[in-house]
Amino acid sequence: MAKTRYTFNTKTLAYEEHKLTAGQKIFKGILFLITALAISMVLIILVYVLIGSPKERMLQREIAQYELQYQIMDDRLVQMLSLMDEMADRDDNIYRVIFEAEPIPKTVRQAGYGGIDRYAKMEGYDNSDLIISMAKKLDNIASQIYVQSKSFDEVYEMAKNKEKMLSSIPAIQPVRNLDLKRLSSFYGYRIDPVYKVKKFHRGVDFSAPQGTPIYAPGTGKVIKVKRSRRGYGNQIEIDHGYGYVTFYAHIRDFKVKKGDIVKRGQEIATVGNTGKSTAPHLHYEVRKDNRAVNPIYYFFNDLTPQEYERLLDLSKLPNQSLD
């Protein structure tokens, strides 16, 4: 109950009850309402700022859950990238090695998607960095999966043609050499028989009497038959496919012609002494992807492990080439 207020009347020299006019009552009521509304607004704002509305709290819980799920998915993407790297490593260093195929360059495997504005629409949000990071990882995985699937298609085709490939790769000595005594000069730096200086010898020399048969070390197509009195003298080249080509020099007689298909063990020529040759012999080279490689690595079909080890030891001894 409101207390009654009194005021002293100087004219009547008495205390009289203080009564508000109608206008004062209206003003006071309006002032009270304004004050109450102001206080209410301040309290509501403080509650929303410090505590948040029920809807905001619900949205914050949802956002926190989304962030957690994003992080879980990001961790799974990292695991998938690691798995893709492991698959690529096995592909390059096991499967493709088995089939004598070149590994896929890392620049090809890790090629991303182009476009500077590709992720622009994902910027400007509180979690833009996380979203963009996930998008990049997804693009990387998609690219690697595509490259890997193409590689496995290629490996599958090589596996289907494995028998053909194994019959084509040079795998025997082109001259019968059961006691290993006919190999007179090996791959690498050797003394030139004419100029008496060290020169790189791109093949091996088989010393043998003129007329000794020369055999194809694998199935292939004769792509060169050349007669010459200079340099390597009479020559033959056979393309075995899969990047392999074999070269034969200082030949006396040809047993094949250009365009012929030959098989492993088939006689293709005889040993001679033509061109720049100091004694009857066969100069023999193996080329892989247009690069000369050591031929003794391709004599595995007609040598025992012990004979192959002995051959490797002999190849390390200094000697002189015959051409």
Residue pairs with C-beta under 8 A, 6 or more apart in sequence:
4 17
4 18
5 17
5 18
6 15
6 16
6 17
6 18
7 15
7 16
7 18
8 14
8 15
8 16
9 15
9 16
20 28
48 56
52 60
67 127
67 130
70 127
70 130
70 131
70 134
71 130
73 134
74 130
74 133
74 134
74 137
77 134
77 137
77 138
77 141
78 137
80 141
81 137
81 140
81 141
81 144
84 141
84 144
84 145
84 148
87 148
88 104
88 109
88 144
88 148
91 103
91 104
91 148
91 151
91 152
91 155
92 103
92 104
93 103
95 155
96 102
96 103
96 104
96 151
96 155
99 155
99 158
99 159
99 162
99 165
100 165
100 169
100 242
100 243
100 288
101 154
101 155
101 158
102 289
104 147
104 151
108 147
109 144
109 147
109 148
110 140
110 143
110 144
111 143
111 147
112 136
112 139
112 140
112 143
113 139
113 143
118 139
119 132
119 135
119 136
122 128
122 131
122 132
122 135
123 132
125 131
158 165
164 219
165 241
165 242
167 218
167 219
167 263
167 264
168 218
168 219
168 220
168 240
168 241
168 242
168 244
169 218
169 240
169 242
169 244
169 298
170 217
170 218
170 240
170 244
170 246
170 286
170 295
170 298
171 217
171 218
171 264
171 298
171 299
171 300
171 301
171 302
172 215
172 217
172 218
172 264
172 265
172 299
172 301
172 302
173 206
173 217
173 299
173 302
173 303
174 206
174 214
174 215
174 216
174 217
174 246
174 248
174 282
174 284
175 182
175 206
175 208
175 212
175 213
175 214
175 215
175 271
175 282
175 284
176 182
176 212
176 213
176 215
177 183
177 206
180 307
180 310
180 311
180 314
182 206
182 207
182 208
183 204
183 205
183 206
183 207
183 296
183 311
183 314
184 205
184 206
184 207
184 281
184 319
184 322
185 201
185 204
185 205
185 319
185 320
185 321
185 322
186 201
186 204
186 294
186 296
186 314
186 315
186 319
187 201
187 202
187 203
187 204
187 292
187 293
187 294
187 295
187 296
187 315
188 200
188 201
188 294
188 315
189 198
189 199
189 200
189 201
190 198
190 199
190 200
190 201
190 318
190 319
190 320
190 321
191 197
191 198
191 199
191 318
191 319
191 320
191 321
192 198
192 199
192 320
192 321
193 278
193 320
193 321
193 322
193 323
194 276
194 278
199 321
201 321
202 285
202 292
203 247
203 283
203 284
203 285
203 286
203 292
203 295
204 283
204 284
204 295
204 296
205 281
205 282
205 283
205 284
205 321
205 322
205 323
206 271
206 281
206 282
206 284
207 279
207 280
207 281
207 322
208 271
208 280
208 281
208 282
209 271
209 280
210 252
210 270
210 271
210 272
210 273
210 280
211 252
211 253
211 270
211 271
212 270
212 271
212 282
213 267
213 269
213 270
213 271
214 248
214 251
214 267
214 268
214 269
214 270
214 271
214 282
215 264
215 265
215 266
215 267
215 268
216 238
216 246
216 262
216 263
216 264
216 265
216 266
216 268
217 246
217 264
217 298
218 240
218 244
218 246
218 264
219 240
219 261
219 262
219 263
219 264
220 238
220 239
220 240
220 241
220 244
220 246
220 261
220 262
221 238
221 239
221 259
221 260
221 261
221 262
222 236
222 237
222 238
222 256
222 257
222 258
222 259
222 260
222 261
222 262
222 268
223 237
223 238
223 239
223 245
223 258
224 235
224 236
224 237
224 258
225 235
225 236
225 254
225 256
225 257
225 258
226 234
226 235
226 236
227 234
228 234
228 235
228 274
228 275
229 274
229 275
230 275
230 276
231 275
231 276
232 249
232 250
232 275
232 276
232 283
232 323
233 249
233 250
233 251
233 272
233 273
233 274
233 275
233 276
233 277
234 249
234 250
234 251
234 252
234 254
234 269
234 272
234 274
234 275
235 247
235 248
235 249
235 251
236 247
236 248
236 251
236 254
236 256
236 268
236 269
237 245
237 246
237 247
237 248
238 245
238 246
238 248
238 262
238 268
239 245
240 246
243 288
243 289
244 286
244 287
244 288
245 286
245 287
245 290
246 284
246 285
246 286
246 287
247 283
247 284
247 285
247 286
247 287
248 268
248 269
248 282
248 283
248 284
249 275
249 282
249 283
249 284
249 323
250 271
250 272
250 273
250 274
250 275
250 277
250 280
250 281
250 282
250 283
250 323
251 269
251 270
251 271
251 272
251 274
251 282
252 269
252 270
252 271
252 272
252 273
252 274
253 269
253 270
253 272
254 268
254 269
255 267
255 268
255 269
255 270
256 262
256 268
256 269
262 268
271 280
271 281
271 282
272 280
273 279
273 280
273 281
275 323
276 323
277 283
277 322
277 323
278 322
278 323
279 322
281 322
281 323
283 322
283 323
284 295
285 292
285 295
286 292
286 293
286 294
286 295
286 297
286 298
287 293
294 315
296 311
296 312
296 315
299 308
299 311
300 308
303 311
